[in-house]
Amino acid sequence: FSGQEFLPLRASEEGTSAQTPGLPGCLTITFDHGRQISKPLAEVPEGVEILNLRDAVVRHPELIQSLLEQPDPASTHGLSRLVAALSGEGLFVRIKANIQLQQPIQILNLNAAPQSLATLHHFIILERNAEATVIETHAGPDECAYLSLSVTRVHLEENASLDHYKYQTEGNLGRHFGGIYVDQAPPSRFRQ
């Protein structure tokens, strides 16, 4: 790992050659080396908003800014600062008040290019009384050195309930550094 240089793929470079299937029954959004390559294949239910982070910044600039400015450990942690500086990609998920989303959301992160760097910054917001399950999957092949950096910020309003899973099936030479930061209003529930 020491002495290796990891770089983001340029727009003209290809990422993963073979698609890794998403989990059955999920709303799956796929990122390939930090670039979103698919939107949910199934219809997103009413009351659920799933946007690429770039689109979310345009549609909800005040909300994103307020989440970034919260005085929490995520704002000062070196990993958060590095991902914020490098990342232009990520996902914005908002479950509106009183919505109980039955179908899990899977964020599928694929890495298979040698010496590549992928950075992702995700925001998950559950409004009052909302319920959801989110599965972050990180996948990569053996014998391929890559670096994956991810930060997920979760904001739960009163009585919201989120089940969050982080599933890693990464190769023996892959490196992954991730942080999950949760801001909860009482009596919300976060289970990981």
Buried (B, 14 or more C-beta within 10 A) or exposed (E): EEEEEBEBBEEEEEBBEEEBEBEEEBBBBBBBBBBBBEEBEEEBEEBBBBBBBEEBBEEBEEBBEEBBEEEBEBBEBEBBEBBBEBBBBBBBBBBBBEBEBEBBBBBBBBBBBEEBBBBBBBBBBBBBBBBBBBBBBBBBBEEBBBBBBBBBBBBBBEBBBBBBBBEBEBBEBBBBBBBBBBBBEEEBEBEE
